[in-house]
């Protein structure tokens, strides 16, 4: 969603987005292979105890699955907004990305970070060691009512 908003403000010339946080983002739904991304499961380093689960997730989240067509209103995974990975990264705002070491989105996240960096975008990446997908790596101090 953050990447979508960034792209839209760039397209309409308002440039209101000055920075974005991409937390374990889906950036390459089409699975486009390039110098930074290879969608083949063999490129993922998996420890034996996690291999079965990770292999299932990699297959399950390959492309448009689980009824996402109806939620997103399209089945076109090459759509500019669903697949920002393949678009020119030059006009993106400063970007912070985070992803787990064993997250099935790791290679596309790191690939996108490399593309942003090459495009001259101020880019920061945090790779959480020994973490999988959507693991909470933060804590908040707050009082609940």
Secondary structure, DSSP 8 states (H G I E B T S, - for coil): -HHHHHHHHHHTT-----EEEEES----TT----SS----GGGS---HHHHHHHHHHHHHTSSS-TTHHHHHT---TT-TTT-GGGS--TT--EEEEEEETT-TTHHHHHHHHHHHHHTT--EEEEEETT--TT-----------
